């Protein structure tokens, strides 16, 4: 699931290697914390949050198939 997240975020930022994804797992819950550079955070969030909502929805679809709950949080570097 982390690879899916990297694949979705890479085209949105100038330097894809600058993105850091931290994963916390607790039974059937997975929490991803995405650290994005200040210059690219607006692109990841999108206008009115549409881009990050779409990313979260795609992760939720994948999570349903794997019988887990997923949450995503964004942090600025």
Secondary structure, DSSP 4 states (H G I P E B T S, - for coil): -HHHHHHHHHTTSS-GGG-EEEEEEETTEEEEEEEE-TTTHHHHH-GGGHHHHHHHHHHHHHHHHHT-EEEEEEEE-
